[in-house]
Amino acid sequence: MSEPASPPTHAIVRLASVDSTQRVAFELAEQGAADGTVVVADTQTAGRGRRGRVWHDAPGDSLLVSIVVRPRLDVSDLPKLSIAAAVSVAEALAAATGLDVRLKWPNDVLVHRRKLAGILLESRILVEPIVVVGIGINLRQRAFPAALVGAATSVDLEGGRAIGREELLEVVLEAFDRWRRRLEGEGFAALRARWLALADTIGRTVTVGEHEGLAIDLAEDGALVLRRADGVQRVLAGEVTASRPG
């Protein structure tokens, strides 16, 4: 934990079409782009989701953004920035659209247990650690690929208040700056408490990889804590592939 820095000034790079905002953000970072540099695109031709998935979008229907972060954190604490991003997006969407937004471990943003937004955290060690936080939010989609039907949703489909991409970007960046400063300056406690307050996962019996149990807590390192018949299990990484009331 270190002294919190002043909020970054966000230099925003706007692109019409790009393969991946993550790739562009890392290129800019390697060229010396300042902390807080933001890359926004109308559409991506090879957008990336978590665990190697493709992120689907239609031009203009999503907020697609990658944020360059030069963190003031120990390397072991960098993954907590994904929790900060998830909480920030959930709060921004709830405030801007009026929807009841919840979080699925580790960082999916849900409405009615359907995915409204996703977070992708990637890091590289150059002269110093560089983190790029990718955020994709479904705004105006009315249909999804067959594989995502029933699993994905959008602000429009959920009946949320309409909001423009630029307006939502401003709200998201403000929330992320706030939670990032708290994480860097105060540690994980307040962020952990807020994630738990927004969590859909806690109190449900979940399957994560080969692990199954009742999700009971978020550990101090961001691990999901499961209660099983044979004791307590900590899961550091993975994806919740099944979930039912506990």
C-alpha positions in Angstrom: 0.0 0.0 0.0 1.3 3.5 -0.9 0.2 7.1 -0.7 -2.7 7.7 -3.1 -1.8 9.6 -6.2 -3.9 12.4 -7.6 -6.5 11.3 -10.1 -5.0 10.8 -13.5 -5.8 13.1 -16.3 -7.4 10.9 -18.9 -6.0 11.4 -22.4 -8.7 9.7 -24.6 -7.8 8.0 -27.9 -11.0 7.4 -29.9 -11.0 4.9 -32.8 -13.7 3.8 -35.2 -12.7 0.2 -35.7 -9.8 -1.7 -34.2 -8.8 -5.3 -33.6 -8.5 -4.8 -29.9 -8.4 -1.8 -27.6 -6.2 -3.8 -25.3 -3.5 -4.2 -28.0 -3.6 -0.5 -28.7 -3.4 0.5 -25.1 -0.4 -1.7 -24.5 1.4 -0.3 -27.5 0.7 3.2 -26.2 2.0 2.3 -22.8 5.2 0.8 -24.2 5.6 4.2 -26.1 5.3 6.0 -22.8 1.6 6.9 -22.6 0.7 8.5 -19.3 -1.1 6.8 -16.5 -4.9 7.0 -17.1 -4.6 7.0 -20.9 -7.9 5.6 -22.3 -8.6 3.9 -25.7 -12.2 3.8 -26.9 -13.5 2.1 -30.0 -16.8 2.0 -31.8 -16.2 -1.6 -32.6 -13.5 -4.3 -32.3 -12.8 -7.0 -34.9 -10.9 -9.2 -32.4 -12.1 -8.1 -29.0 -10.8 -10.3 -26.2 -12.8 -11.5 -23.2 -11.6 -13.4 -20.1 -10.0 -16.8 -20.5 -9.2 -16.4 -24.2 -12.8 -15.8 -25.3 -13.9 -13.4 -28.1 -15.9 -10.4 -27.1 -18.8 -9.8 -29.5 -20.0 -6.4 -30.4 -21.9 -4.5 -33.1 -20.6 -1.0 -34.1 -21.8 1.6 -31.7 -23.8 -0.7 -29.5 -21.3 -1.1 -26.7 -18.9 1.0 -24.6 -15.5 -0.6 -25.4 -12.7 0.9 -23.4 -9.1 0.0 -22.2 -7.4 2.0 -19.5 -3.6 2.2 -19.1 -2.7 2.0 -15.4 0.7 2.6 -13.9 -0.2 1.2 -10.5 1.1 2.2 -7.1 0.6 -1.3 -5.8 2.8 -4.4 -5.0 2.8 -6.8 -7.9 0.9 -9.3 -5.8 -1.9 -6.8 -5.4 -2.4 -6.0 -9.1 -5.3 -8.5 -9.6 -7.3 -6.5 -7.1 -7.6 -3.8 -9.8 -10.1 -6.2 -11.6 -12.2 -6.1 -8.4 -12.0 -2.3 -8.4 -13.0 -2.2 -12.1 -16.0 -4.5 -11.5 -17.3 -2.5 -8.5 -16.7 0.7 -10.5 -18.7 -0.5 -13.5 -21.5 -1.8 -11.4 -21.8 1.4 -9.5 -21.6 3.5 -12.6 -24.3 1.5 -14.4 -26.6 1.5 -11.4 -26.3 5.2 -11.1 -26.7 6.0 -14.8 -29.3 3.5 -15.8 -31.3 2.6 -12.6 -30.7 -1.1 -13.1 -30.2 -3.5 -10.2 -26.6 -4.5 -11.1 -24.8 -7.3 -9.3 -21.4 -9.0 -9.5 -20.4 -12.5 -10.3 -16.9 -13.6 -9.1 -14.4 -12.5 -10.0 -15.6 -9.5 -12.1 -18.6 -10.2 -14.3 -21.3 -7.5 -14.1 -24.8 -8.9 -14.2 -28.5 -7.9 -14.3 -30.9 -10.7 -13.6 -28.0 -13.1 -13.7 -27.3 -12.2 -17.3 -23.9 -10.6 -18.3 -24.2 -6.9 -19.0 -20.5 -6.1 -18.8 -17.1 -7.8 -18.6 -13.7 -6.9 -17.3 -10.4 -8.0 -18.7 -7.2 -7.3 -16.7 -3.9 -7.8 -18.4 -0.4 -6.9 -17.0 3.1 -6.7 -18.3 6.4 -6.0 -16.5 8.4 -3.5 -18.6 10.6 -1.0 -16.7 7.7 -1.0 -14.3 4.4 -2.9 -14.1 1.8 -1.8 -16.6 -1.8 -2.9 -16.3 -4.4 -2.4 -18.9 -8.0 -2.7 -17.7 -10.4 -3.6 -20.5 -14.1 -2.9 -20.0 -16.9 -3.9 -22.4 -20.5 -2.8 -21.6 -23.5 -3.8 -23.7 -25.7 -0.8 -24.2 -28.0 -1.1 -27.3 -27.8 -4.7 -28.4 -31.2 -6.3 -29.1 -29.8 -9.7 -30.1 -26.8 -11.9 -29.4 -25.0 -14.8 -31.1 -26.8 -18.1 -30.4 -24.2 -19.2 -27.9 -24.9 -16.2 -25.7 -28.7 -16.2 -25.8 -30.0 -16.2 -22.3 -26.5 -15.6 -20.9 -25.9 -12.0 -22.1 -28.0 -8.9 -22.0 -27.9 -5.1 -22.6 -29.1 -1.9 -21.0 -31.8 -1.7 -23.7 -33.0 -5.2 -23.2 -33.2 -4.7 -19.4 -35.2 -1.5 -19.8 -32.6 0.7 -18.2 -32.5 4.5 -18.7 -30.8 5.3 -22.1 -27.3 6.7 -21.8 -24.8 7.7 -24.4 -21.4 6.1 -24.6 -19.5 9.3 -23.8 -21.7 10.1 -20.8 -21.3 6.5 -19.5 -17.5 6.6 -20.1 -17.2 9.7 -17.9 -19.2 8.0 -15.1 -17.2 4.8 -15.3 -13.8 6.6 -15.3 -14.8 8.7 -12.3 -15.9 5.6 -10.4 -12.7 3.7 -11.3 -10.5 6.6 -10.3 -12.2 6.7 -7.0 -11.9 3.0 -6.2 -8.4 2.8 -7.5 -7.3 5.6 -5.2 -8.9 3.9 -2.3 -7.2 0.6 -3.1 -3.8 2.2 -3.5 -4.2 4.5 -0.4 -6.2 2.4 2.0 -5.8 -1.2 1.1 -8.4 -3.8 0.1 -10.8 -3.7 3.0 -13.3 -1.1 1.7 -13.2 -2.4 -1.8 -13.7 -6.0 -0.6 -16.7 -4.9 1.5 -18.3 -3.1 -1.4 -17.8 -6.1 -3.7 -19.4 -8.4 -1.1 -22.4 -6.0 -0.9 -22.9 -6.2 -4.7 -22.1 -9.9 -5.0 -24.5 -12.3 -6.6 -22.2 -15.2 -6.0 -22.1 -15.2 -2.2 -24.6 -17.5 -0.7 -24.9 -19.7 -3.8 -23.6 -23.2 -4.4 -21.1 -22.8 -7.3 -18.8 -24.8 -9.5 -15.4 -23.3 -10.4 -13.3 -25.7 -12.4 -13.1 -28.9 -10.3 -14.2 -27.2 -7.2 -17.8 -27.1 -5.9 -19.1 -25.6 -2.7 -21.2 -22.8 -1.1 -19.6 -19.4 -1.8 -19.3 -17.7 1.6 -16.7 -15.0 1.3 -14.1 -13.0 -0.7 -10.7 -13.5 0.9 -8.2 -10.7 1.5 -6.3 -11.7 -1.6 -9.4 -11.8 -3.8 -9.9 -15.6 -3.7 -13.4 -17.0 -3.6 -14.0 -18.9 -0.3 -16.1 -22.0 -0.6 -17.6 -24.1 2.2 -17.5 -27.8 1.3 -18.3 -31.0 3.2 -14.6 -31.6 3.7 -13.8 -28.0 4.9 -13.1 -24.6 3.5 -11.7 -24.2 0.0 -10.0 -21.1 -1.4 -10.2 -20.6 -5.2 -7.8 -18.1 -6.6 -8.7 -18.2 -10.3 -11.3 -19.7 -12.6 -14.8 -19.1 -13.7 -18.1 -19.9 -12.1 -19.7 -22.3 -14.5 -22.7 -23.4 -12.4 -24.6 -21.5 -9.7 -27.7 -22.3 -7.7 -29.2 -21.1 -4.5 -27.3 -22.3 -1.5 
